[in-house]
């Protein structure tokens, strides 16, 4: 089982909701085609698993979900979680655990709305697959056809990169390209423009996970469709499926009364996060909000190859392309290791039983951990949504359930494996973390000598001001204020803001003859800012 992570869900379907969903989907002129009747099918060799699933094994696995969920809640102390399981086109389990917000009334249930974070990506892929099926666009459409001003550092790549390239993370953009701009208040249009300044790896021959590269692909689809992305998603997928609590805007999430607040991990437990994620700029990549009841409807549609209530909502070929390997995301570490792949917005892997497994995780450091897993050959899926910093609970639950479905037992110490894998996600970052300031630091120059406006092509202008006996750095359109603490000589430190850096992170802010280098912004060598009087500095 290999549930890959990103970045930085008693059902109530009922006849009434099913009728409403069908009416929304199939009214009007654009009537969906009926799904073809299942044909007799002899499995091909590459569809056969050598480990059969005996009768009753899936039901037995479902029967253990509640106990696993309660055990994980007790072991890891997360405030709240919701879980849903689908099998053979039905919601067979849906339940909430814990509270929506510590210190407030309100229990989590199967309709509680959570931030999905990067689980937004596969949902967005189904939005695009529907547009592909309608002939609005193709997975191979170049972005510049609909975004003529879009550019990348290599003009050839900028003119040839397609929607599918972006959804498969094979454009050559660096890992999480542009994410730090979001914390500084840049909007979607500004961030997509700035992607042209980022260095590129090999086009279509490399894999690096990007939120804003994928968002650029989605933006091209939205323009081709003549609708804003959030509206397109609602009209093409959420409403037809009856996902009435699902949205792609933070504003809509905040209007929900039954919503989960994010929580930060602190010594001894968790506390409510004082800050809300603001993922609207990367809505296609991380801005969907949903409940497990709604997610169950979506999972059933995917498992049914785009069919809903006997009608074809999403073209099966366009959907199959999204759910098929498009790039190697995890090369094998040895000749005996299996390879991991990524489709268009979803992980595609082969389990130890030889079955194809589709999954994705989502994480916000400000308090969300999510994951879903589908096993198409068993017609089974599970989704788990939590309101805590990512400690691996959704992945642990889904991995144990997937083992029970396929083998009738848990085959690995998934809790230990995911605990160790996730530990780094919450670890403070920066070369000075854990170090003590010099006992006798060299003095700083007079503060007035650091004051000024510093320019940077990628991150924009930085303002350094003196306020009393300290310096304050101000960055981005959001005017993010970062107090600087003296460390040694011309070296100062700051606490990086926002979603992209774990609590306790420390960044150097190094002044040198009219230049300012900010460590946490410098992974791609883009973190140097130039003052007007700097000699030979390239901003």
N, C-alpha and C positions, 0 to 999 in steps of 0.2 A: 504494500500500500504506500502511495507516495502523494500526499496532499501538499502541493506546493503553495507557498505563502506569497503575499504581495508586500508592497509599499513601505513602507511605512506604512429564528423561526417557527378538548372534545370538539372536532371539526364541525363546521356549520354549512357544509355545502348545501344539502337539502334540495328539494325539488324547486323551491322558489328561486334560490340563487342560481341553480343550473338553468332554469328557464330565463332568468334575467340575462345571464351570460350569453346564452344562445341568441336571445333577441338583440343584444348589442352587437354581436358578431355578425349575424347573418341578415340583418335588416338592410333595406336600401338596395341600390343598383349593383354595388360591388359584392355580389353574393359569392361566397367561397364555394369551391367545388367539393363534392362529396369525397370522402376518403375511399380509396379503392378497397374492395373486399379482400381480406387476407387470402393470399394464394398458398397452395401447397408448396412447401419449401424444404428441400433437402439441404441441410447445412453443408457449406463448403469446409474443407479442412481447416482454413484459418478462422472459422467461426466456432470450432469445436473446442471445448475445454475437457481436458483429461480428468478433471475433478468434478463429477456430477453433483448437482444439488438435489438431495433426496426430497421426496414429498414431505411437507411439514417443516422443513428446515428454515425456510423464510419466516414462517409464522412463529417458530420458536425464537428466532433472532429478534423479531418485533417484540415478543413477550419479555425480552430481557432489556429493552431500551430504557424503560423507566428506572430499573435498578441501576443501570450504568450511569444514567444521568444524575440520579440522586447521589451515587457514590462520588462522582466527579465534583458535584456541587460541594459536598462535604470535605473532600480532600483539598480542593483548591480555593474554597471560600469565595468564589465569585458571587456578586450580588444577584444576578438574574440570568436566566437562560430559557429559550423556547426551542422545542424540537418537533419535527414532523417527519413521518415516514410515509412513502407511497409504495404501493405494490399492485401490479396488474390494473393500473388505471384508477385506483381508489386511494383515498387518504385513510391509512389503517392505524395511524397514531398521530396525535397532535396534543401537546401539553406544554404548559409553562411552569417554571420553577423560580422560586425566590421573588425578589422585589424589583420594581422598575427603577426606584431611586432610594438609596439608603437614607433613612431618617424620615421618609414620607410614606403615607399609606399608598397602597396600590400594588397588587400582586401581578406578576407576569403571567399572561395566558397566551393561547395560541394566536390571538389577534393583536398582541402587543407589537408595535412597530419599532424596529431597530435600524440603525445605520448598517447597510450591507458592506460598505467599503468596497473592496475589489471583487466581491461576488457580483457587483454591478456589471463587470465585463462580459460574462457569458449571457447575462440577460440582454445587454445591448447587442450582442451578436445575433440574438434571435430577432431583434428589431430590424437589423440590417438584412438578415436572411429573408424576412418577409418582403422588404423592398426589392431584394434581388429577384424573388419569385414574381413580383409584379412587373419586372422589367425596368424599374426606375434607375437601377444602378447594378453593377456587378462587383464581385469581390476583386476583380482585376482592373477596375476603373482607376486610372491615375487621379490623385488628389487634385492636381492642377486643372483638371477639366472643370471642376466645380469650385475650386479655391485657386483662381489664377495667380494670386499674389503669394501663394505658399512657396517657400524655398527652404532648402537645406544647404549645408556648407558646400557640398558638391552639386553643381547645377544639374548634372546628369541624373543623380539620385533624386533631386528635388522634382524633376520633370517626369520621372518614371515610377516613383514610389506609389503604391496602390493602397486602396482601402484594406485589402487582405494583408499586405505587408505590415501595415500599422497594427492590425489586430493580431498578427502573429509575432509581433515584436522583432521583426527581421529587417528593419529599415537601416540599421547601423547606428542609430542614436544611442548614446550611453545609457546605462541603467538609471531609471527614474529621472530621465532628462527633464529639467525644468521644474521639478517639484518644489525646490526651495523658493522659487518665484512666488508660488501660491501663498506661502507664509508671509510674504512682504506686501501682499495686497494687489498683485497683478491680476487682471481679469483674463478670461479665456483668449480673447483676441490678441491681447498683448503677449501672452505666453506662447501661443502658436507662432506668432511672428518671430519671437526670439529663438525658436528652435534652430533657425538658420545659422546661429553663431556657435552651435555646439559641434564638437569634433565627431567624426563618423568612423565607425568600424566598417568591416566589409559588408556591402549591401547584399542582402539575401543569403549571406553565408555566415551570419552571426546572430546570436540571440541575446537581447538585453531588454529587460522588462521596463516598459515606459507607460506612465499614465497619460502624459500629454501627447505622445506620439499616437497612441490609440485614440485619444480625444480628437486629434486632427482627422483621423479616418472617419470617425463618427460625424464630425462637423461637415465633411464633404457629403455624406449621405443626407444629413439634414438639409443642406442647401439644395441638393438634387431633388429632395422631396418637397421643398417649399415650406418647411415647417421647422420651428425651433426644436432642438433635440428632446427636451423634456416633454413637449407637446406631442411630438412624433411617437415617442415611446408609449405615452399614455393611450394615444389613439390606435396604435398598431398592435400593442401587446397587452397592456394592463387592462384596459376596458374590455376588449374581447374575451379575455380569460376570467373576468370577474375579479381581478386583483384590485379591489376597491380601496385598500389601505396603502397601496404602493404608489410611489411618486419618485421623481428625479430632481426635486428641488428641496433645498433646506427649508424654505418658507412653508412648504406643504407639510414637511415633517414636524415643524414646530407648532402647527395647527392641530396636530393629533393629540387628543387627551390621553389616549392609551399608548404612550410612547416610553421608550427606555432611555434614561439618562446615562451618559458615559461615566465610567469610574476608573480612577487611577490606582495602581498598586502602591501601597505604602507599607512600611514596617508594621506587621501585625494584621494586615487586611487590605481593605480598599476604602477610598473616599470618593465622593462625587467630584467629577472633574469641574473646575471652575470655568473651563473654556469649552466651547462647542466646536466640533469640526465644521469647516466651511468648504465643502467639496464641490460647490456649484460649478466652479471653473473647469473641473475635470469630471463633470457629472456622468459622462458615458463610462468613465473608468472607475469611479468610486462614489458617485452621488446618489445611488438608488437607496430608498428606504422601504422596508417591507416587513411583513409578518410571516410566520411559518405557514399559516393557512394559505396565504397568497402564494408563497414560494412553492407549496405543494402543488398548486394548480399549474404553475409554470413547469415544474419537474415532470408532471404527468404529460404535458404537451410535448416536451422534448423526448421523453421515452416513447411517445406515440408517433414519433417522426412528423410532428407538426399538426397532428389531428386533434380536434376538440369536438366532443359530442358528435362524432361521425362526419365532421366537416374539416376540410383542409385549411387550417389557418396559415401555416408557414409551409412554403414549398419544400418538399422533403429533400430534393437535391441540394438546394441552397443551404438547408439546415445541416445536411450530412457533411458538406464541405467545412462548415464551422466546427463540427464535432469530430473531424478527422485530423490526423497529424499533418502539420504544415511546416514545422521546423523542429529541429532537435533542441530541446531546452535543457536536458540533462544527459550529457554524453556518458557512456558507461565508464566506470572507474577501473574496470577489469574485464577480461574476456567473458567472465561468467555473469557480469552484471547486466540487468535489463536497462534499456534506454528509455528516457522520458521524452515526451513530445508535447508540443503546444499546438492547438488548432487555431481557430479564430476566436480568441477570448476565453479559451478553456484548456485545462491540462488534459492530455490524452495519454493514458499509461496502460501498461499490461500488468495485471496483478499476478501474484504467485500461482494462481490457479489457471493462468492463461486466458483470463477474461479481460476485455476492454473495460476500463474504468474512466469515467469523466469526473473531474472535480475542480474545485477552485476554493481558495481561502480568501478572506478579507481581513484587514487589520487597520485600526486607527490607534495610534499611541494615546490619543485623547479618550479612549475608552470604548473600543468595539473589537470583537473577535468573532468571525463568522466562517462557515464552511458548508459546502454541499458535496455529495458524492452520488453518482449514478452508476449502476451496473446494468447496462442495456440488455445483456443476454438473460438476466434474471428478472428484468422489468421492475427493478427496485431502485428506490432513491431515498436519501436522508438529508435533511438540512438541520443545522444547529446554529442559533444566533445568540450571542451573549453581549452584555453591556459592560464589559470589563476590558482593561488593557489585555492584549493578546498573550495568554499564557498557555495556549494549545488545547484548551478544553474541547472546542468544537471538533478539532482534528482527531483528538483521542477518541471521542465518542464515535465519530464516523468510521474511523479505522477499525475499532473493535466490532462495530455493527457489520461492516463489510466482511470481516473475518468470519463472524458467526453465520452470515448468509452463505459464504462460499465454502467454509470448512466445518462449520458447526462448533468451532472453538476459536479462541483468540490465540493467534500464532506468535505474536511478538509482544514485547513490553512497550506498547505504543505510548504509554504515559511517560515512561522514562525517556524514550526517544524524542518525543515532542517537547518535553520539558527542557531537554538539553538543546534542541534545535532552536527553541524560542527564546532561550535565555539571552542570546545576543541581541534580540530585537529590543529588549528593555534596558540593555547595558548603556551607560553614559558613553559619549563619544568625545574624542579630542585627545591630542597628544599630551595634554597636561592633566588629564583625569588621574586622580590618585597621587599626584605629586604635590609636595609642599612648596610654597613660595620661598625664594631665597631668604636665608636668615638676614643677610645684609645686602639687599638689592641695590643696584646702581640707581641713582635718582633719575627721575624723568626730567626732560627739559621743561621750561616754563610752558604751561598749558596752552598759552596763546600761540606757540609755535606749531601746535598740532591742529589748531582750529582752521576750518575752511571747507570748501566743497570739493569733493573728490569724484571723478567721473569714471564710469565703467560701462562699456558697450552693452554687456549682457544684463547686469543687475541695475543699471541706471545710476543716478547720482546718489552719493552718500554725503551727508552733512555731519561734520564734527563740531560740536559746540562745547564751550566751557560753562558749567553751571556750578558756581561756588568753587569748591576744591576738587571737582571731578569733571571728566569728559563724558559726553553723551553722543553716541552714534545714532543717526536717524537714517533709515533705509526704506526705499520703495514707495509706491503710491499710497500705501497704508500708513505712511509716516511712523513706522515701527521704531520705537525708542529703546535703545540698548545701552544702559550705563556701562562704562568701561572702568575696570579695576586695574590699578597699576600692579605689574608683576616684577619687571626688572628692566631698567633702562627705558628703551623705546617700545618695550613689549607690554601690552595691556591684555586683559581677558574680558570676555563677555559670555553671557548665557544665551545660546541660540534660541530663537523663538519658535513657536508653532508646533505643528504636527510632526515635522520631519526629524526632530532630534529628541532623544529620550531625556527624561528628567535627570539632572545632574551633569549634563554635557557641558563642556567648557571649550570655548574657541579662543585661539590666539587672535589678537588684533595687533599687527606688527607695523609700526611706522618706520619709514626709511627714506629720508631726503625727499619729502613730498609725495611719497607713495604710502598706501595703506593696503596690507594684505590681510584678508579675513579668512582664517583657516577653514571654517566650516563651509565656506562658499567656494573653496579652491580645489575640490576633487578633480575637476576637469581643467584645472589651471586657468580658471576664469575669475578668480577671487581677488585680483589686484586692482585697486582704484588709484587713479592719478589726479593729483592736484595740479592746477595750472602751472605752478612753478617747478614741477618735477621734470628732471632732465632725462630724456630717452625713455620715458614710460609710455607704454602702449595700453590704453584703457580698454 
